[in-house]
Amino acid sequence: MGLYRTNAIVLRSIKLSETDKLVTFMSEQFGKVKCVARGARKIKSRFAGSLEPMTHVYLIYFGKENQQLFSLNNADIIESFHQLREDFQKLYTGVYLNELVDAMTVEMQEDKQIFQLLLDSLNALQNQSGFETLCRMFEIRLLSVSGHRPELNHCAVCKTAKVNGWVGFSYARRGIVCGHCMKQTGTEIKFTTGTLNYLRKLLTLDINCSGRLKFPKGMDEEIEKITHRLILSHVGRELKSYPFIKNMAAIG
Ligand SMILES: [Zn+2]
């Protein structure tokens, strides 16, 4: 039996029985972890409030190494991110980020970068009003730290760095295609180098400044076609929370 201690973010929390919850965490030290929280559904639970999705906690759990399900010992709140739950746009955006991490990771694979990306993004979401740029930034960075970074500097076919005017994008090759190669191979979508520059910025800009980066009209959909569709090609299905995000964007 081992006792494990780590910083973690609650990804989701579901009912397991009349008294217990099954909680999925993205931890800093041990990757994604699932724990049974005994008594968590009782009114006077010692886990009160600490198992809400998006809560940043100091987690202590135990169990045998390599087992799938652990027992929750303690979850002390470091940051509750309660402001995210008071605003529907922020709440659903946060739920979407959580869902993405859950869908893109497997259990017990340490990934400090994903934990940090999620924590930084929840902080940014709490402190700013824009959320579309943050979603796109999160999508492309999650792909990158998961080893699926799209190639935005060189043509995915001929490797040239010289791309002017219209640029294509190949989902199969996971990268941009120059004008010359586009004529020969064709691509599913094409966009201007202006859009390409915004895509590159999503990879380099400080996540706390995502609220300041606004896409020109029409470009937001082009960018979504790259980042969100790339995510879908890995996950293999649409994310449950995504229609809510789309509706919010439509309402503005
Ligand atoms: Zn080329």
Boltz pocket constraint, residues with backbone or C-beta under 6 A from the ligand:
constraints:
  - pocket:
      binder: B
      contacts: [[A, 155], [A, 156], [A, 157], [A, 158], [A, 159], [A, 160], [A, 177], [A, 178], [A, 179], [A, 180], [A, 181], [A, 182]]
      max_distance: 6.0
